[in-house]
Amino acid sequence: GEDVKPFTPERAKEIVMSLQRPAVFCNMVGDWPALCWNVKYLSEVLDGKTIQFRLGLKTADLVPQFETRCSYMEATLEQFLAWSCGQPSCLSGPFSCYDYSKYWAYADYKYIARIFEDKPEIFQDVRWSDFGFSGRSGKESTLWIGSEGANTPCHLDSYGCNLVLQVEGRKRWHLFPPGDTSFLYPTRIPYEESSVFSKVNVANPDLKCFPKFRNSTAHVITLSPGQVLLVPRHWWHYVECIDPITVSINSWIELDADHEARVEEAITRMLVCAIKSAENPSDGDLWLNPTEVEATSHEVNLQYLNKAVSAYFKCQKASASEHAHSSSTDTQQRTGASCKRKKREAGCEQEGCRLLAHESDFSTSKAEELQKIPFGPHLIQVLPQSQETGSVGAVAIGGDSRDLLCGNEGEHIGKLHHKRKQLVMSNDCETPAHQMDSDSSPHTSQTALSTNDLLDCLVNPHVINLVAQLLLERTGV
């Protein structure tokens, strides 16, 4: 008979929008054509098209491998597949300088809408409508292809919540609740819009430099093919590929709280760009993440801030108007592009304002909330490490998380430079992938406070949240 999914789209969406802790959906995507998207298949579809890979060292280090510390190059998936399988053909290709036993490669944050722009029919292979998000497909999703050891440094996403489908291989996720933020030593250097990084290498923590990390509560789980992980809003996550080849697909779901988050991001952008741009460029501090092409000017950042504030109040007004007409039927959820770090719509359509309330808006206690969630074989709760049972620990998981903010008329107002910085590696095999910026290491001996020390305090998430609240109060008077 017909394959019956354990949750209806309406119920799945209710779970996604209400659950404030990570969980794994099972048996929800068995009929998705995207489950066939292994590297061999994608290589045939792309037919020789090159994509950018990020490369790093597999050796353990006390310092996170931020993107500023990695090497970059262009290669085809066929070349990547040959390299990861140890085939002789890769000896003369772009991977020839990188020993597979020492390096990992990651084609991360690849927008499906871009890399398959000439094959739009493939977008329908991804069916987020099964989770209640009507119209959302591969067009609003991102592709991740990595080798064993490839990882994303621990960070939280300022916007949205995250749904991750594991397609090929397995990924291990280390997740930390929002309440652990102070234990993870947040930093905005390297700066990337909508990503708050942790200074801690959570896979190999330096407890001498970061003693408060002992107080953190890790939720670790391994994501296997066919499973979908929900990463709730503001949960920290470090993700690593644990099989020779891994493929994941994710989509970031816009939330009502994103409107205030855009204001906070605008304040952060203005402060970081102003202070870091004032430094002597010869200092060699690679403070911009490779995803950020350049530091925007103070005038542009101020415009960004004003439009973010305007969008916030427009959403508030639309939300109040909607509450006054609560008897009206639900309008269709918007399905605009959803790229976690970079593509956010600052314009506020009425239906976009209703997606999700702040965590503080939930009136039920955590215990009551959990009683309502149908945990079981089809929805597995990701427990803290100390509570993790053998059956849960065996569940496989992985995956993660860019572009612009758009105004009411669709103009770009946020991430003004959406093109990734082209850091293509030369043929010089001695260029170290592990070379890092001058003052990002916690081991650097300093006799005086640095600019980055000041910024870590000035743009701390708690401080920025307070500044945003004061700014909105001033504007709303």
ABEGO torsion letter per residue (X at the ends): XBBBBABBAAAAAAAAAABABBBBBBGAAAABAAAABBAAAAAAAAGGBBBBBBBBBABBBABBBBAAABBBBBBBAAAAAAAAAGBAAAAABAAAABBAAABBBBBBGBBAAAAAAABAAAAAABBAAAAGBBGBBAAABBBBBBBBGBBBBBBBBABEBBBBBBABEBBBBBBBBAAAAAAAGBBAOBBBBGBBBBABBAABBBAAABAAAAABBBBBBBBBBGBBBBBBBGBBBBBBBABABBBBBBBBBBBAAAAAAAAAAAAAAAAAAAAAAABBAAAGBBABBAABABBBBAAAAAAAAAAAAAAAAAAAAAAAAAAAAAABBBBBBBABBBBAAABBBABBBAAAAAABBBAAABABBAAAAAAABBBEAABBBBBBAAABBAAAAABBBEEBXXEBBBBAAGBBABBABABBBBBBBBABAABBAABBBAAABAABBBABBBAAAAAAAAABAAAAAAAAAAAAAAAAX
